[in-house]
Amino acid sequence: MMILVTGGAGYIGAVTVRALLDKGFAVRVLDKLLYGEAPLDEVRNQVDLVQGDICTVDDAILDDISAVVHLAGLSNDPTAEFNPEANRRMNSLATRSLAEACKRKGIRRFIFSSSCSIYDRGLMAEDVIQDENSPVQPMAAYALSKFAAEQALLELTDDHFQPTILRQGTVYGWSPRMRYDLVVNTFVKSAYETGRLAVHCGGEMWRPLVDVTDVANCYLACLEADLKLVGGQIFNVSHKNFRILELAHWVKKALDGLRDVEIDVQYGSQQARSYRVGTRKIETVLGFRPVVTMEESARNMAQKIKAGITADFNNPRYYNIRWLELLVEIQDHLRRIGSIF
């Protein structure tokens, strides 16, 4: 059984590809390789890697494919705001096009990486736990693009196409394509680099959080489940809801013995993202529960940093918006000067 993983060289994708291989699946990766091919170096001879743009994909990429895990696209608020049109094209329109191609090819199983950020109503909104039936009114470009993609997939759902939509909490944990622009990872990096954690708005904001390994295992659970259980369904995926101040203290505890950490709590603007989600549906339907705690994951990241693994914090590849800004600057410069040699 061959699985297509779009964005398979990315932060979540690189972990997912390894999890699929460990389970005995054949894997084809479609990735533009904006961040390079290195995250797949260890498994390069085990996967069919196709460099390509998700916005211009040919149906041939789906030859011999039994299921799709769709991760490609812009992946956070800063990158979405940097180029809103590209965000809409890559996250929404390309998702619909890929789904339509799957229907033409008779591929029923399609797992979509969505986001719990579509539940965000701001720090000053009513503090409630939201489930898959809660009304959503996403405001930010990234959340809007994910919600539009969800709607497109649900419109296409029928007996011949049965997508599974996973609204993931904010992901944390170490990956071969490391990111330090996710809240837990940022805290670990800042703690190790400066010994201090800055918490804004009093740290009152809520976030649902989940480790990247658990996310990959959730994809596996959906791939192996009876399609009658997961087809056409939306599931929240989260280990636990944390307040940001609570999160900072857990990171401090996780780094005990590795780094002394002080927490600086700042107060001010209440214009901040905040949302909590419930996960009873996926626990009941699939029996799936994330198992990697934030403390375990944070300590693992810190130990890798101590060993010199992904410890070059100034590397722009570890920060999505910094890397995209740099690529655009280089692209514009090359257009002006022409060939280097």
Steps between C-alpha positions, in 0.01 A plus 500: 500500500657828388422826679553843347622754756486855373741726686686187608831684547341748742488518879213256546557324168854384576378330819191358326702348216718313750196379693342367180818322396531345846148363456590341168327744265654601170530877484503758224582858603391808309681806626620827351810467722494865608692396809718250321524124468714443810207408732456182293869412467481202737211342308568634153561154349170373648263757350394616156575872526337728243592867504199701396253776574173398665327773299588345165489130578439250219266205550793269428634568850208285619587194291511189725397708805252350748466797738616859539631681807477866400737724696632739234435873521586805706492405864460794735363852537817695409552315170131533415505875566825536305322398180124458552434410136763227502354378829152474344636335187717245682281419800150523352496478121777240475325282757182501293693423181685210662175362641334520158797314351461231765133458404597463136752233597264315731699576816248511785726544803631856543635638829516877527715689749279785620537720808328569830579867438168521316340500848685815610270775621759701690598530863200715591243257357301252708732233641343169394629165382409462134430175321457405137141624500581844642432790265817653361569845362869504409647846452870462423615416146651166599190380688275625220696303241484181706128536558439564128694182422287306750184628337626400155578148619161458662329620182684232304422222748291213364521121474805536275697751708516485879740760646600515865558851636733529801487831683837489669603696805826693494767240434819467702802272510819422314495426127771442238359821344518694821294812574555746782197714417245280682420599856651206693799478268549877527495479879757219500724693261469824700558321830812331370629810320434770760377327814184712491144456374286803410127447556264762355147604607559346839517160334120466520459370143394140446650266241430134420835328450617170351838341432606449139549126556144470626375687193678251274353211699156655463540488122592133530191434712280665238663309216447168677147571625183380333414771248141493629632642828721778366371581151339841474582572865669786687710426809679728744852378582660624821684361800391771742390862523757726667506860609818659368627589848443141612685387190801716587520341845484151350788585265699633795437174685589292193840671477583453867861388521568602140446876522399753765192688381323815616150600385420865419126567504389805305157664504335724247292447188226240519500454120628145496395163365333272754299179462442164666375185330350168599622166365226260614395419143833357383548322831156339470501420128862393456620445854783736415670698775831686463760369743806727475481762772621852447758451777643186337514667161659819630769307683573293189543821297730647766714186507541509123599867519753417771642234268534760223207373291303788340673730748587778254211723603587770247437265207204658314383157381365438850257792474246482217447871448870589522586237241224607261600866533859406425405291195285782361783749554746271320251432221444872443873565508572227244233642271681834507854376450435199277733199499758495779772366270 
